[in-house]
Amino acid sequence: MDEPHVRYELDGSIARLTIDRPDLRNALSERAMRELSEGLARAERDPAARVVVLTGAGPKVFCAGGDLSTMSGEGGFLGGHDARRGYGLTLRRIQECAKPTIARVNGHALAGGLGLVLACDLAIAAEGAGFGLPEIDRGLFPMQVLALLQRHVGRKQALWLTMSGTRITAAEALALGLVNRVVPAEALDAAVGEIARVLAGKSLAVLALGKRAFATAEDLPLPAALEHLASQLSLNILAEDASEGVTAFLEKRTPNWKDR
C-alpha cells in the first residue's frame, strides 16, 4: 500500500497533520491536498482533538509549494484548471476548519507552502525558516496565495514579495505579520505546544463562531461589519458556554466548557 502524503497523528488534544514528502521538499500533490482536507475533517469529528497543527516532515522544509508534475489534471484545459483550483479550495478548507489551526513552520515555506501558513489561524516558525514566493522566476505569478497575502500585509509589501520573488527570513516574516512567533528550532515543539494548550482550554463552540465572524467581517465595509458582529454577539450570548463562562468568572473558578 502506498505511503500517505499526509500523516495524521493525535497527541493528547492535538491533531497533527504532517506533509510527509521530505524527498520532494514536502511538495503539495493533488493527493496531499486531498489528504489534508480529509485530515481536517477527521480532526473535526474527533472529540479528543481540540487543536490542529499543520507541519512538514524533516527539519529543513515546511512545504516548497505545489508539485507541478502531479497537477496536469485530466480532461484537457478545463481539467488542468480544476486541478490548479484545488489548491485554493485547500486554503479555504484550512481557514474554515471548525477547530483552531496552527502552522508549525519547521523549515522553508515557499510558494504554495507560504499559502498554507497564511491559511492557518496562527503560525510559529523556527529561526532558520525562510519565506518567499519564487513563482515569478518561473514565469508564473502566485495568484491564489495573493488572496491571503494581501489580507495579511499592506499593498506595497504584498506586491514586493509577489513581483520580486525575494526570500525573507523568519524574523522579517514576523515583522510583516506573517507569523506569530519565531523561536530556535529546538524550542519549536515547546512553543507550539504552549499555544496549543492555551487554545485547547477554550470553548470550541465559541472559537468556531468567532473564526467565522472574523472571516466574514474581514471583507465587509465598516458599518456592515459592525452590524454583522453585533448579530454574532447576540448568537454568542445564547451559547451554553457563554453562560458557563460568565458564571465561572463570578464564582472565581475555571469554566467547565460543554463546547456548545
MARBA-3410 file (N, C-alpha, C, O; in Angstrom, 1 decimal):
260
0.9,-1.2,0.0,0.0,0.0,0.0,0.9,1.2,0.0,1.9,1.3,0.7 ~ 0.5,2.2,-0.8,1.3,3.4,-0.9,1.3,4.2,0.4,0.3,4.2,1.2 ~ 2.4,4.8,0.8,2.5,5.6,2.0,1.7,6.9,1.8,1.7,7.5,0.7 ~ 1.0,7.4,2.8,0.2,8.6,2.7,1.1,9.8,2.4,2.3,9.8,2.8 ~ 0.6,10.8,1.7,1.4,12.0,1.6,1.2,13.0,2.8,2.0,13.9,2.9
0.2,12.7,3.6,-0.1,13.5,4.8,-0.4,12.5,5.9,-1.3,11.7,5.8 ~ 0.4,12.6,7.0,0.2,11.7,8.1,-0.7,12.4,9.2,-0.6,13.6,9.4 ~ -1.6,11.7,9.7,-2.5,12.2,10.8,-2.1,11.5,12.1,-2.0,10.2,12.2 ~ -1.8,12.3,13.1,-1.5,11.7,14.5,-2.2,12.5,15.5,-2.3,13.8,15.4 ~ -2.7,11.8,16.5,-3.3,12.5,17.7,-2.4,12.4,18.9,-2.1,11.3,19.3
-2.0,13.5,19.4,-1.2,13.5,20.6,-1.9,14.3,21.7,-1.9,15.6,21.7 ~ -2.6,13.6,22.6,-3.5,14.3,23.6,-4.6,15.0,22.9,-5.4,14.4,22.2 ~ -4.6,16.3,23.0,-5.7,17.2,22.4,-5.3,17.8,21.1,-6.0,18.5,20.5 ~ -4.1,17.4,20.6,-3.5,18.0,19.4,-3.6,17.0,18.2,-3.0,15.9,18.3 ~ -4.2,17.3,17.2,-4.2,16.5,15.9,-3.1,17.1,15.0,-3.2,18.3,14.7
-2.1,16.3,14.7,-1.1,16.8,13.9,-1.2,16.3,12.5,-1.3,15.1,12.3 ~ -1.2,17.2,11.5,-1.1,16.8,10.1,0.2,17.1,9.5,0.7,18.3,9.5 ~ 1.0,16.1,9.1,2.3,16.3,8.6,2.4,16.0,7.1,2.1,14.8,6.7 ~ 2.8,16.9,6.3,3.1,16.7,4.9,4.3,15.9,4.8,5.4,16.4,5.2 ~ 4.2,14.6,4.4,5.3,13.7,4.6,5.9,13.3,3.2,5.8,12.2,2.8
6.6,14.3,2.6,7.2,14.0,1.3,8.6,14.7,1.4,8.9,15.6,0.5 ~ 9.4,14.4,2.3,10.7,15.2,2.5,11.6,15.1,1.3,12.4,16.0,1.1 ~ 11.6,14.0,0.6,12.4,13.8,-0.6,12.0,14.8,-1.7,12.8,15.1,-2.6 ~ 10.8,15.3,-1.7,10.3,16.2,-2.6,10.0,17.6,-2.0,9.2,18.3,-2.5 ~ 10.7,17.8,-0.9,10.6,19.1,-0.2,9.1,19.4,0.3,8.7,20.5,0.3
8.5,18.3,0.6,7.1,18.3,1.1,6.2,19.1,0.1,5.3,19.8,0.5 ~ 6.4,18.8,-1.2,5.6,19.5,-2.2,4.1,19.0,-2.1,3.9,17.9,-1.8 ~ 3.2,19.9,-2.5,1.8,19.6,-2.5,1.3,18.9,-3.7,1.2,19.5,-4.8 ~ 1.1,17.6,-3.7,0.5,16.9,-4.8,-1.0,17.0,-4.6,-1.6,17.5,-3.6 ~ -1.8,16.6,-5.7,-3.2,16.6,-5.6,-3.6,15.6,-4.4,-4.6,15.9,-3.7
-2.9,14.5,-4.3,-3.2,13.6,-3.2,-3.0,14.2,-1.9,-3.8,14.1,-0.9 ~ -1.9,15.0,-1.7,-1.6,15.6,-0.4,-2.7,16.6,-0.1,-3.1,16.7,1.1 ~ -3.2,17.4,-1.0,-4.2,18.3,-0.7,-5.5,17.6,-0.3,-6.2,18.0,0.6 ~ -5.8,16.5,-1.0,-7.0,15.7,-0.6,-6.8,15.2,0.8,-7.8,15.2,1.6 ~ -5.6,14.7,1.1,-5.4,14.1,2.4,-5.4,15.2,3.5,-5.8,14.9,4.7
-5.0,16.4,3.2,-5.1,17.5,4.1,-6.5,17.7,4.5,-6.9,17.9,5.7 ~ -7.4,17.8,3.5,-8.8,18.0,3.7,-9.4,16.9,4.5,-10.2,17.1,5.4 ~ -9.0,15.7,4.2,-9.5,14.5,5.0,-9.0,14.5,6.4,-9.8,14.2,7.3 ~ -7.8,15.0,6.6,-7.3,15.1,8.0,-8.0,16.1,8.8,-8.2,15.9,10.0 ~ -8.3,17.2,8.2,-9.0,18.3,8.9,-10.4,17.8,9.2,-10.9,18.0,10.4
-11.1,17.1,8.3,-12.4,16.5,8.6,-12.3,15.5,9.8,-13.2,15.5,10.6 ~ -11.3,14.7,9.8,-11.1,13.7,10.8,-10.9,14.4,12.2,-11.5,14.0,13.2 ~ -10.1,15.5,12.2,-9.9,16.2,13.4,-11.2,16.9,13.9,-11.4,16.9,15.1 ~ -12.0,17.4,13.0,-13.2,18.0,13.4,-14.2,17.0,14.0,-15.0,17.3,14.9 ~ -14.2,15.7,13.5,-15.1,14.7,14.0,-14.6,14.2,15.4,-15.4,13.7,16.2
-13.3,14.2,15.7,-12.7,13.6,16.8,-12.9,14.5,18.1,-12.3,15.6,18.1 ~ -13.7,14.1,19.0,-13.9,14.9,20.2,-12.6,15.1,21.0,-12.5,16.1,21.8 ~ -11.7,14.2,20.9,-10.4,14.4,21.7,-9.5,15.4,21.1,-8.7,16.0,21.8 ~ -9.7,15.7,19.8,-8.8,16.7,19.1,-9.4,18.1,19.3,-10.6,18.4,19.0 ~ -8.7,19.0,19.9,-9.1,20.4,20.2,-8.4,21.4,19.4,-8.8,22.6,19.3
-7.2,21.0,18.9,-6.4,21.9,18.1,-5.7,21.1,17.0,-5.4,20.0,17.1 ~ -5.6,21.7,15.8,-5.0,21.1,14.6,-3.6,21.8,14.4,-3.6,23.0,14.2 ~ -2.6,21.0,14.3,-1.2,21.6,13.9,-0.8,21.0,12.6,-0.9,19.8,12.3 ~ -0.4,21.9,11.7,0.0,21.6,10.3,1.5,21.8,10.2,2.0,22.9,10.6 ~ 2.2,20.8,9.7,3.7,20.9,9.6,4.2,20.1,8.5,3.4,19.4,7.8
5.5,20.1,8.3,6.2,19.3,7.2,7.1,18.4,7.9,7.6,18.6,9.0 ~ 7.4,17.3,7.2,8.4,16.3,7.6,9.8,16.8,7.5,10.1,17.5,6.5 ~ 10.6,16.4,8.4,12.0,16.8,8.4,12.3,18.1,9.0,11.4,18.9,9.3 ~ 13.6,18.5,9.1,14.0,19.7,9.7,14.2,20.9,8.8,14.4,22.0,9.3 ~ 14.1,20.7,7.5,14.5,21.8,6.6,13.4,22.5,5.8,13.5,23.7,5.6
12.3,21.8,5.5,11.3,22.4,4.7,9.9,22.1,5.3,9.6,21.0,5.6 ~ 9.1,23.2,5.4,7.7,23.1,5.8,6.9,22.6,4.6,6.3,21.5,4.6 ~ 7.0,23.4,3.5,6.4,23.0,2.2,6.9,23.9,1.2,6.9,25.2,1.3 ~ 7.4,23.4,0.1,8.0,24.2,-1.0,7.0,24.5,-2.1,7.4,25.1,-3.1 ~ 5.8,24.3,-1.9,4.7,24.7,-2.8,4.2,23.5,-3.6,4.3,22.3,-3.1
3.5,23.8,-4.7,2.8,22.7,-5.5,3.8,21.8,-6.2,4.8,22.2,-6.7 ~ 3.4,20.5,-6.3,4.1,19.5,-7.1,3.5,19.6,-8.5,2.5,19.0,-8.8 ~ 4.2,20.4,-9.3,3.6,20.7,-10.7,3.5,19.5,-11.5,2.7,19.4,-12.4 ~ 4.3,18.5,-11.2,4.3,17.3,-12.0,3.0,16.4,-11.8,2.7,15.6,-12.6 ~ 2.3,16.7,-10.7,1.1,15.9,-10.5,-0.2,16.8,-10.7,-1.3,16.3,-10.3
-0.1,18.0,-11.2,-1.2,18.9,-11.3,-1.6,19.2,-12.7,-2.2,20.2,-13.0 ~ -1.3,18.3,-13.6,-1.7,18.5,-15.0,-3.1,18.3,-15.2,-3.7,18.9,-16.1 ~ -3.7,17.4,-14.4,-5.2,17.2,-14.5,-5.6,16.4,-15.7,-4.7,16.1,-16.6 ~ -6.8,15.9,-15.7,-7.3,15.2,-16.8,-8.5,16.0,-17.5,-9.1,16.8,-16.8 ~ -8.7,15.7,-18.7,-9.8,16.4,-19.4,-9.4,17.7,-20.1,-10.2,18.6,-20.2
-8.2,17.8,-20.5,-7.7,19.0,-21.2,-7.6,20.2,-20.4,-7.3,20.1,-19.2 ~ -7.8,21.4,-21.0,-7.5,22.6,-20.3,-8.4,22.8,-19.1,-7.8,23.2,-18.0 ~ -9.6,22.5,-19.2,-10.5,22.7,-18.0,-10.2,21.7,-16.9,-10.3,22.0,-15.7 ~ -9.7,20.5,-17.2,-9.3,19.6,-16.2,-8.1,20.1,-15.5,-8.0,20.0,-14.2 ~ -7.1,20.7,-16.2,-6.0,21.3,-15.6,-6.3,22.4,-14.7,-5.8,22.6,-13.6
-7.3,23.2,-15.2,-7.8,24.4,-14.4,-8.4,23.9,-13.1,-8.1,24.5,-12.0 ~ -9.2,22.9,-13.1,-9.8,22.4,-11.9,-8.7,21.8,-10.9,-8.9,22.0,-9.7 ~ -7.7,21.2,-11.5,-6.6,20.7,-10.6,-5.9,21.9,-9.9,-5.7,21.8,-8.7 ~ -5.6,22.9,-10.6,-5.0,24.1,-10.0,-5.9,24.8,-9.0,-5.5,25.3,-8.0 ~ -7.2,24.8,-9.4,-8.2,25.5,-8.5,-8.3,24.7,-7.2,-8.7,25.3,-6.1
-7.9,23.4,-7.2,-8.0,22.6,-5.9,-7.1,23.2,-4.8,-7.4,23.0,-3.6 ~ -6.0,23.9,-5.2,-5.2,24.5,-4.1,-5.9,25.6,-3.4,-5.9,25.6,-2.2 ~ -6.6,26.4,-4.1,-7.4,27.5,-3.5,-8.5,26.9,-2.5,-8.8,27.4,-1.5 ~ -9.1,25.8,-3.0,-10.1,25.1,-2.2,-9.5,24.6,-0.9,-10.1,24.5,0.2 ~ -8.2,24.1,-1.0,-7.5,23.6,0.2,-7.3,24.7,1.2,-7.4,24.6,2.4
-6.9,25.9,0.7,-6.7,27.1,1.6,-8.0,27.4,2.3,-7.9,27.7,3.5 ~ -9.1,27.4,1.6,-10.3,27.7,2.2,-10.7,26.7,3.2,-11.3,27.0,4.3 ~ -10.4,25.4,2.9,-10.8,24.3,3.9,-10.0,24.5,5.2,-10.5,24.3,6.2 ~ -8.7,24.9,5.1,-7.9,25.1,6.3,-8.5,26.3,7.1,-8.7,26.2,8.3 ~ -8.9,27.4,6.4,-9.4,28.6,7.0,-10.8,28.3,7.7,-11.1,28.8,8.7
-11.5,27.4,7.1,-12.9,27.1,7.6,-12.9,26.0,8.6,-14.0,25.6,9.0 ~ -11.8,25.4,8.9,-11.7,24.4,9.9,-12.4,24.8,11.2,-12.2,25.9,11.7 ~ -13.3,24.0,11.7,-14.1,24.4,12.9,-13.2,24.5,14.2,-13.6,25.1,15.2 ~ -12.0,23.9,14.1,-11.1,23.9,15.3,-9.9,24.8,15.0,-9.6,25.0,13.8 ~ -9.3,25.3,16.0,-8.1,26.2,15.8,-7.0,25.5,15.1,-6.7,24.3,15.3
-6.3,26.2,14.2,-5.2,25.6,13.4,-3.9,26.4,13.6,-4.0,27.6,13.7 ~ -2.8,25.7,13.8,-1.5,26.3,14.0,-0.6,25.7,13.0,-0.4,24.5,12.8 ~ 0.1,26.6,12.2,1.2,26.2,11.3,2.5,26.1,12.2,3.0,27.0,12.7 ~ 3.0,24.9,12.2,4.3,24.6,12.9,5.4,24.7,11.7,5.6,23.7,11.0 ~ 6.0,25.9,11.5,6.8,26.1,10.4,8.3,25.7,10.7,9.1,26.5,11.2
8.5,24.4,10.5,9.8,23.8,10.8,10.9,24.1,9.9,12.1,24.0,10.2 ~ 10.6,24.6,8.7,11.6,25.0,7.7,11.0,25.9,6.7,10.1,26.6,7.0 ~ 11.6,25.9,5.5,11.2,26.9,4.5,9.7,26.7,4.0,9.3,25.6,3.8 ~ 9.0,27.8,3.9,7.7,27.9,3.5,7.6,28.7,2.2,7.7,30.0,2.3 ~ 7.6,28.1,1.1,7.7,28.8,-0.2,6.5,28.6,-1.1,5.9,27.5,-1.0
6.2,29.5,-1.9,5.2,29.4,-2.9,3.9,29.0,-2.2,3.4,29.6,-1.3 ~ 3.3,27.9,-2.7,2.1,27.4,-2.1,2.2,27.0,-0.6,1.2,27.0,0.1 ~ 3.5,26.7,-0.2,3.7,26.4,1.2,3.5,27.7,2.1,3.0,27.5,3.2 ~ 3.8,28.9,1.6,3.5,30.1,2.3,2.0,30.3,2.4,1.5,30.8,3.4 ~ 1.3,29.9,1.4,-0.2,30.0,1.4,-0.7,29.1,2.6,-1.7,29.6,3.2
-0.2,28.0,2.8,-0.7,27.1,3.9,-0.4,27.8,5.2,-1.3,27.8,6.1 ~ 0.7,28.5,5.4,1.0,29.2,6.6,0.0,30.3,6.8,-0.6,30.5,7.9 ~ -0.3,31.0,5.8,-1.3,32.1,5.9,-2.7,31.6,6.1,-3.5,32.3,6.8 ~ -3.0,30.5,5.7,-4.4,29.9,5.8,-4.6,29.5,7.3,-5.8,29.5,7.7 ~ -3.6,29.1,8.0,-3.8,28.7,9.4,-4.1,29.9,10.3,-3.7,31.0,10.0
-4.7,29.7,11.4,-5.1,30.7,12.3,-3.9,31.4,12.9,-3.8,32.6,13.0 ~ -2.9,30.6,13.3,-1.7,31.1,13.9,-0.5,30.3,13.3,-0.7,29.3,12.7 ~ 0.7,30.9,13.5,1.9,30.3,12.9,3.1,30.6,13.8,3.3,31.7,14.2 ~ 3.8,29.5,14.1,5.1,29.6,14.9,6.2,29.0,14.0,6.1,27.9,13.4 ~ 7.3,29.8,13.8,8.3,29.4,12.9,9.6,29.2,13.6,10.0,29.9,14.6
10.4,28.3,13.1,11.8,28.1,13.6,12.6,29.3,13.0,12.4,29.8,11.9 ~ 13.7,29.6,13.7,14.5,30.8,13.3,15.1,30.6,11.9,15.3,31.6,11.2 ~ 15.4,29.4,11.5,16.1,29.2,10.2,15.1,29.1,9.1,15.6,28.9,7.9 ~ 13.8,29.2,9.3,12.9,29.1,8.2,12.9,30.3,7.3,13.2,31.4,7.8 ~ 12.7,30.1,6.0,12.7,31.1,5.0,11.3,31.2,4.4,10.6,30.2,4.3
10.9,32.3,3.9,9.6,32.5,3.4,9.7,33.3,2.0,10.5,34.2,1.9 ~ 9.0,32.9,1.0,9.1,33.5,-0.2,8.1,33.0,-1.3,7.5,31.9,-1.1 ~ 7.9,33.8,-2.3,7.1,33.4,-3.5,7.9,33.5,-4.7,7.9,34.5,-5.5 ~ 8.7,32.4,-5.0,9.6,32.4,-6.2,8.9,32.2,-7.5,9.6,32.1,-8.5 ~ 7.6,32.1,-7.6,7.0,31.7,-8.8,7.3,32.6,-10.0,7.4,32.2,-11.1
7.5,33.9,-9.7,7.8,34.9,-10.7,9.1,34.5,-11.5,9.1,34.8,-12.7 ~ 10.0,33.9,-10.9,11.2,33.5,-11.6,11.0,32.2,-12.5,11.9,31.8,-13.2 ~ 9.8,31.7,-12.4,9.5,30.6,-13.3,8.4,31.0,-14.3,7.8,30.2,-15.0 ~ 8.2,32.3,-14.4,7.3,32.8,-15.4,5.8,32.7,-14.9,4.9,32.7,-15.7 ~ 5.6,32.5,-13.6,4.3,32.4,-13.0,4.1,33.5,-12.0,5.0,34.1,-11.5
2.8,33.7,-11.6,2.5,34.6,-10.6,1.7,33.9,-9.5,0.9,33.1,-9.8 ~ 2.0,34.1,-8.2,1.4,33.4,-7.1,-0.1,33.8,-6.9,-0.4,34.4,-5.9 ~ -0.9,33.5,-7.9,-2.3,34.1,-7.9,-3.1,33.8,-6.7,-3.7,34.7,-6.1 ~ -3.2,32.5,-6.3,-4.1,32.1,-5.2,-3.5,32.5,-3.8,-4.3,32.9,-2.9 ~ -2.2,32.4,-3.7,-1.6,32.9,-2.4,-1.8,34.3,-2.2,-2.0,34.8,-1.1
-1.9,35.1,-3.3,-2.0,36.5,-3.2,-3.3,36.9,-2.5,-3.3,37.9,-1.7 ~ -4.4,36.1,-2.6,-5.6,36.4,-2.0,-5.5,36.5,-0.4,-6.1,37.3,0.2 ~ -4.6,35.6,0.1,-4.4,35.6,1.6,-3.3,36.6,1.9,-3.4,37.3,2.9 ~ -2.3,36.7,1.1,-1.2,37.7,1.4,-1.7,39.1,1.5,-1.2,39.8,2.4 ~ -2.5,39.5,0.6,-3.0,40.9,0.7,-3.9,41.2,1.8,-4.3,42.3,2.1
-4.3,40.1,2.5,-5.1,40.3,3.7,-4.2,40.3,5.0,-4.7,40.6,6.1 ~ -2.9,40.0,4.8,-2.0,40.0,5.9,-1.1,41.2,5.9,-0.7,41.6,7.0 ~ -0.7,41.7,4.8,0.3,42.8,4.7,-0.3,43.9,3.8,-1.3,43.7,3.2 ~ 0.4,45.0,3.9,-0.1,46.2,3.0,0.2,45.9,1.6,1.0,45.0,1.2 ~ -0.3,46.8,0.7,-0.2,46.7,-0.7,1.2,46.7,-1.2,1.6,45.8,-2.0
2.1,47.6,-0.7,3.5,47.7,-1.2,4.2,46.4,-0.8,5.0,45.9,-1.7 ~ 4.1,45.9,0.4,4.8,44.7,0.8,4.3,43.5,0.0,5.1,42.6,-0.4 ~ 3.0,43.4,-0.2,2.4,42.3,-1.0,2.9,42.3,-2.4,3.3,41.2,-2.9 ~ 3.0,43.4,-3.0,3.5,43.5,-4.4,5.0,43.2,-4.5,5.4,42.6,-5.4 ~ 5.7,43.7,-3.5,7.2,43.4,-3.5,7.4,41.9,-3.4,8.2,41.4,-4.2
6.8,41.2,-2.5,7.0,39.8,-2.3,6.6,39.0,-3.6,7.3,38.1,-4.0 ~ 5.5,39.4,-4.2,5.0,38.7,-5.3,5.7,39.0,-6.6,6.0,38.1,-7.5 ~ 6.1,40.3,-6.8,6.8,40.7,-8.0,8.3,40.4,-8.0,8.9,40.2,-9.1 ~ 8.9,40.4,-6.9,10.4,40.2,-6.8,10.8,38.8,-6.6,11.9,38.4,-7.0 ~ 10.0,38.0,-6.0,10.3,36.6,-5.6,11.3,36.5,-4.5,11.9,35.5,-4.3
11.6,37.6,-3.8,12.6,37.7,-2.7,12.2,36.8,-1.6,11.0,36.7,-1.2 ~ 13.2,36.1,-1.1,13.0,35.2,0.1,13.4,36.0,1.3,14.4,36.7,1.4 ~ 12.5,36.0,2.3,12.7,36.7,3.6,13.0,35.7,4.7,12.6,34.6,4.7 ~ 13.6,36.2,5.8,13.9,35.4,7.0,12.6,35.3,7.8,11.6,36.0,7.7 ~ 12.7,34.4,8.8,11.7,34.3,9.8,11.4,35.5,10.6,10.3,35.9,10.9
12.5,36.2,10.9,12.4,37.5,11.6,11.7,38.5,10.8,10.9,39.3,11.3 ~ 12.0,38.6,9.5,11.3,39.5,8.6,9.8,39.1,8.5,8.9,40.0,8.4 ~ 9.5,37.8,8.4,8.1,37.4,8.3,7.4,37.8,9.6,6.2,38.1,9.5 ~ 8.0,37.7,10.7,7.4,38.1,12.0,7.1,39.6,11.9,6.0,40.0,12.3 ~ 8.0,40.4,11.5,7.8,41.9,11.4,6.7,42.2,10.5,6.0,43.2,10.7
6.4,41.4,9.4,5.4,41.7,8.5,4.0,41.1,8.9,3.0,41.4,8.3 ~ 4.0,40.3,10.0,2.8,39.8,10.5,2.4,38.5,9.8,1.2,38.1,9.9 ~ 3.3,37.8,9.2,3.0,36.5,8.5,3.0,35.4,9.5,2.4,34.3,9.3 ~ 3.8,35.5,10.6,3.8,34.5,11.7,3.6,35.2,13.1,3.8,36.4,13.2 ~ 3.3,34.4,14.1,3.0,35.0,15.4,4.3,35.0,16.3,4.5,36.0,17.0
5.1,34.0,16.1,6.3,33.9,16.9,7.4,33.2,16.1,7.2,32.4,15.2 ~ 8.7,33.6,16.5,9.9,32.9,15.9,10.7,32.4,17.1,11.0,33.2,18.0 ~ 11.1,31.1,17.0,11.8,30.5,18.2,13.0,29.7,17.6,12.9,29.3,16.4 ~ 14.0,29.4,18.4,15.0,28.5,18.0,14.4,27.1,17.6,13.4,26.7,18.2 ~ 15.0,26.4,16.6,14.4,25.2,16.2,14.2,24.2,17.3,13.2,23.5,17.3
15.1,24.2,18.3,15.0,23.2,19.3,13.8,23.5,20.3,13.4,22.7,21.1 ~ 13.3,24.8,20.2,12.2,25.2,21.1,10.9,25.2,20.3,9.9,25.6,20.9 ~ 10.9,24.8,19.1,9.7,24.9,18.2,8.5,24.1,18.8,7.4,24.6,18.9 ~ 8.8,22.8,19.1,7.7,22.0,19.6,7.1,22.5,21.0,5.9,22.4,21.2 ~ 8.0,23.0,21.8,7.5,23.5,23.1,6.7,24.8,22.9,5.7,24.9,23.5
7.1,25.6,21.9,6.3,26.9,21.7,5.0,26.5,21.1,3.9,27.1,21.4 ~ 4.9,25.6,20.1,3.7,25.2,19.5,2.8,24.5,20.6,1.6,24.8,20.6 ~ 3.4,23.7,21.4,2.6,23.0,22.4,2.0,24.0,23.4,0.9,23.8,23.9 ~ 2.8,25.0,23.8,2.3,26.0,24.7,1.0,26.7,24.2,0.0,26.9,24.9 ~ 1.1,27.2,22.9,0.0,27.9,22.3,-1.2,26.9,22.1,-2.3,27.3,22.3
-0.9,25.7,21.7,-2.0,24.7,21.5,-2.7,24.5,22.8,-4.0,24.4,22.8 ~ -2.0,24.4,23.9,-2.7,24.2,25.2,-3.5,25.4,25.6,-4.6,25.2,26.2 ~ -3.1,26.6,25.3,-3.9,27.8,25.5,-5.3,27.6,24.8,-6.3,27.8,25.3 ~ -5.2,27.3,23.5,-6.4,27.2,22.7,-7.2,26.0,23.1,-8.5,26.1,23.0 ~ -6.6,25.0,23.5,-7.4,23.8,23.9,-8.2,24.0,25.1,-9.2,23.3,25.4
-7.8,25.0,25.9,-8.6,25.3,27.1,-9.7,26.3,26.9,-10.4,26.6,27.9 ~ -10.0,26.6,25.7,-11.2,27.5,25.4,-12.4,26.7,24.9,-12.3,25.5,24.6 ~ -13.5,27.4,24.8,-14.7,26.7,24.3,-14.6,26.6,22.8,-14.4,27.6,22.1 ~ -14.6,25.4,22.3,-14.5,25.1,20.8,-15.7,25.8,20.1,-15.6,26.2,19.0 ~ -16.9,25.8,20.7,-18.0,26.4,20.1,-17.9,27.9,19.9,-18.2,28.4,18.8
-17.4,28.5,20.9,-17.2,30.0,20.8,-16.0,30.3,19.8,-16.1,31.3,19.1 ~ -15.0,29.5,19.9,-13.9,29.7,18.9,-14.3,29.6,17.5,-14.0,30.4,16.6 ~ -15.1,28.6,17.2,-15.6,28.4,15.8,-16.5,29.5,15.4,-16.4,30.0,14.3 ~ -17.4,30.0,16.3,-18.3,31.1,16.0,-17.4,32.4,15.7,-17.7,33.1,14.8 ~ -16.4,32.6,16.6,-15.5,33.8,16.4,-14.7,33.7,15.1,-14.6,34.7,14.5
-14.2,32.5,14.7,-13.5,32.4,13.5,-14.4,32.7,12.3,-13.9,33.4,11.4 ~ -15.6,32.2,12.3,-16.5,32.5,11.2,-16.8,34.0,11.1,-16.9,34.6,10.0 ~ -17.0,34.6,12.3,-17.3,36.1,12.3,-16.2,36.9,11.8,-16.3,37.9,11.1 ~ -15.0,36.5,12.2,-13.7,37.2,11.8,-13.6,37.2,10.3,-13.4,38.2,9.6 ~ -13.8,36.0,9.7,-13.6,35.8,8.2,-14.7,36.6,7.5,-14.4,37.2,6.4
-15.9,36.6,7.9,-16.9,37.4,7.2,-16.7,38.9,7.4,-16.8,39.6,6.4 ~ -16.4,39.4,8.6,-16.2,40.8,8.8,-15.1,41.3,8.0,-15.0,42.5,7.7 ~ -14.1,40.5,7.8,-12.8,40.9,7.1,-13.1,41.6,5.8,-12.4,42.5,5.3 ~ -14.1,41.1,5.1,-14.4,41.6,3.7,-15.6,42.6,3.6,-16.0,42.9,2.5 ~ -16.1,43.0,4.8,-17.2,43.9,4.8,-16.8,45.4,5.0,-15.8,45.6,5.7
-17.5,46.3,4.5,-17.3,47.7,4.9,-17.6,47.9,6.4,-18.3,47.0,7.0 ~ -17.0,48.9,7.0,-17.1,49.0,8.5,-18.5,49.0,9.0,-18.8,48.2,9.9 ~ -19.4,49.8,8.5,-20.8,49.7,9.0,-21.4,48.3,9.0,-22.0,47.8,9.9 ~ -21.2,47.7,7.8,-21.8,46.3,7.7,-21.1,45.3,8.6,-21.7,44.4,9.1 ~ -19.8,45.5,8.8,-19.0,44.6,9.7,-19.5,44.7,11.1,-19.7,43.7,11.8
-19.8,46.0,11.5,-20.2,46.2,12.9,-21.6,45.6,13.1,-21.9,45.0,14.1 ~ -22.5,45.7,12.1,-23.8,45.1,12.2,-23.7,43.6,12.3,-24.4,43.0,13.1 ~ -22.9,43.0,11.4,-22.8,41.6,11.4,-22.2,41.1,12.7,-22.7,40.1,13.3 ~ -21.2,41.8,13.3,-20.6,41.3,14.5,-21.5,41.5,15.7,-21.5,40.7,16.6 ~ -22.4,42.5,15.6,-23.4,42.6,16.7,-24.4,41.4,16.7,-24.7,40.9,17.7
-24.7,41.0,15.5,-25.6,39.8,15.4,-24.9,38.6,15.9,-25.6,37.7,16.5 ~ -23.6,38.5,15.6,-22.9,37.3,16.1,-22.7,37.3,17.6,-22.6,36.2,18.2 ~ -22.6,38.5,18.2,-22.5,38.6,19.6,-23.8,38.1,20.3,-23.8,37.5,21.3 ~ -24.9,38.5,19.6,-26.2,38.0,20.2,-26.3,36.5,20.1,-26.8,35.9,21.0 ~ -25.8,35.9,19.0,-25.8,34.4,19.0,-24.8,33.9,20.0,-25.2,32.9,20.7
-23.7,34.5,20.2,-22.7,34.1,21.2,-23.3,34.0,22.6,-23.1,33.1,23.4 ~ -24.1,35.1,22.9,-24.7,35.2,24.3,-25.6,34.0,24.5,-25.8,33.6,25.7 ~ -26.3,33.5,23.5,-27.2,32.4,23.7,-26.5,31.0,23.9,-27.2,30.1,24.2 ~ -25.2,31.0,23.6,-24.5,29.7,23.8,-24.4,29.3,25.2,-24.3,30.1,26.1 ~ -24.5,28.0,25.5,-24.3,27.4,26.8,-23.0,27.8,27.4,-22.9,28.1,28.6
-22.0,27.8,26.6,-20.6,28.1,27.1,-20.5,29.6,27.5,-19.7,29.9,28.4 ~ -21.3,30.5,26.9,-21.3,31.9,27.4,-21.8,32.0,28.8,-21.2,32.7,29.6 ~ -22.9,31.3,29.0,-23.5,31.3,30.4,-22.5,30.7,31.4,-22.3,31.2,32.5 ~ -21.9,29.6,31.0,-20.9,28.9,31.9,-19.7,29.8,32.1,-19.2,29.9,33.3 ~ -19.2,30.5,31.1,-18.0,31.4,31.3,-18.3,32.5,32.2,-17.5,32.8,33.1
-19.5,33.2,32.1,-19.8,34.3,33.0,-20.0,33.8,34.4,-19.5,34.4,35.4 ~ -20.7,32.7,34.6,-20.9,32.1,35.9,-19.6,31.7,36.6,-19.4,32.0,37.7 ~ -18.7,31.1,35.8,-17.4,30.7,36.3,-16.6,31.9,36.8,-15.9,31.9,37.8 ~ -16.7,33.0,36.0,-16.0,34.2,36.3,-16.5,34.8,37.6,-15.7,35.2,38.5 ~ -17.8,34.8,37.8,-18.4,35.4,39.0,-18.1,34.5,40.2,-18.0,35.0,41.4
-18.0,33.2,40.0,-17.7,32.2,41.1,-16.2,32.0,41.3,-15.8,31.2,42.2 ~ -15.4,32.7,40.5,-14.0,32.6,40.6,-13.5,31.2,40.5,-12.7,30.7,41.3 ~ -13.9,30.5,39.4,-13.5,29.1,39.2,-13.2,28.9,37.7,-13.5,29.8,36.9 ~ -12.6,27.8,37.3,-12.3,27.5,35.9,-13.6,27.0,35.2,-14.3,26.2,35.8 ~ -13.9,27.6,34.0,-15.1,27.1,33.3,-15.0,25.7,33.0,-14.0,25.1,32.7
-16.2,25.0,33.0,-16.3,23.7,32.5,-17.1,23.7,31.2,-18.3,23.6,31.1 ~ -16.3,23.8,30.1,-16.9,24.0,28.8,-17.6,22.8,28.3,-17.2,21.6,28.5 ~ -18.8,23.0,27.7,-19.5,21.9,27.0,-19.3,21.9,25.5,-19.8,21.0,24.8 ~ -18.7,22.9,25.0,-18.4,23.1,23.6,-19.8,23.2,22.8,-19.9,22.6,21.7 ~ -20.7,24.0,23.4,-21.9,24.2,22.7,-22.6,25.5,23.3,-23.6,25.9,22.8
END
